[in-house]
Amino acid sequence: MNTQENNKMIAEFMGLDIIPLEQFVLGVQSTIARIKIGRKDYICPMTEGYLLEHLQYHTSWDWLMTVVDKIEDYLSANVGKVGYFDECLSSNDLEVRYQAVVEFINQYNKNK
């Protein structure tokens, strides 16, 4: 899988709604809110979810650490930390942690 597919898989694991760009563009036309600022009215698109293209698990510690925390909670509650995941989820290298997250979620999804 490529980075975008991996990020989508991670977002789904985290329970986030993913909006394809095409749907976002179409949704903007049908889902709007009127906001009044001072004397002016503004039309503002209202969407809930994340654009696939904007997911940053592979480049942001802030994004990735929320996933690592969820995985560590899962492992502690279910099987405890073991070998590969324990070591890789503790790494100071973003890429190593990202790959460990991807591998864990792949295995998690296979065993669901």
N, C-alpha and C positions, 0 to 999 in steps of 0.2 A: 504494500500500500504506500501511497505517497503521503507527504506531510498533511495536505488538506484532508485526505480521507482519515488519517490518524487523528487529526484535530476534531473532525466530526464525530468519530467514535468516542473520543474522550468527552466531548460535550454531551453526547447522549448518555454516557455513563454518569455524568454529573447531573443529568436531568434537565439540561437546557434545551429550549426550543431553538431549532436551527431554521433560518429562513433563507432559501435560495435567493440570489440576487434578482432573478426574474420575478419571483413572487413578491419580493419587497417592492420592486418598481411598480408592479400592478397594484399591490395593496395600498401604496401611497395614494393612488387616485380614489380609492373607495373608502379608506379609513382615515378620516381627518378630524381635527378638533379646531374649534375657533377659540383663540386666545386674545384677550383684550389687554393691551399694554398702553396705559395712558388713554388717549383718545382714538388710538388705532386698533383695528381688528386684524389679527394675523391668522392665516390658515396654516396649520401645522400637521404634518403626517404623524400618525400614532401607530407604532408597531410594537409588538412584544416579541422578543427573541433576539437572536444574534445572527448576523450575516456570516455565512461560512467563511467568506474571505477575510473577516475581521478577527477570527479566533487566533489567539496568541500563545497557545500552550507551548509551542516549540521555541519561543523567543522571550517569554516573560516569566521570571521567577514568581511574580504575584499570581499569575494564572496557574502555573504548574503546581505551586505549593498547596493550593486548595485541593487539587486532585491527590497529591501525595498524602495529605492529611486524611482524606476520605479512605484511601487504600489502607493506610496504617490503622485506622479505626476498624476497618473491615477485618484485616488480618489479626488484630488483637482480639477481636470479638469472636472470630471463627476458627482460625487455625494458628494464630500467633505468627510473628515474623519468622521467616525462614530464609536461610542461605542467600541466594541471588538477590531477592527483592530487598532484604534487609540491608545488604551492602550497597546496592545500587540506589535505593531510595534515600540513602544517607550521603551520597556523593555530592561534592561541591561543583561538579561539572553538570551544567544544565542539560547538555545532550545526553549524558549517561542517565540522568533521572528521567528525561523525556522518553528514552527508549525503554527504560524499565516500566514506566507507566503504560506505554503502548503494549508491551509484552504481557503485563499483568492483565490489562483489560481484555486482550485477545483470549487469554486463558480463562478469565472470568466469564466471558461471553460464551465460550465453548462449553463450559460446565454448568451454565444456567439451566 
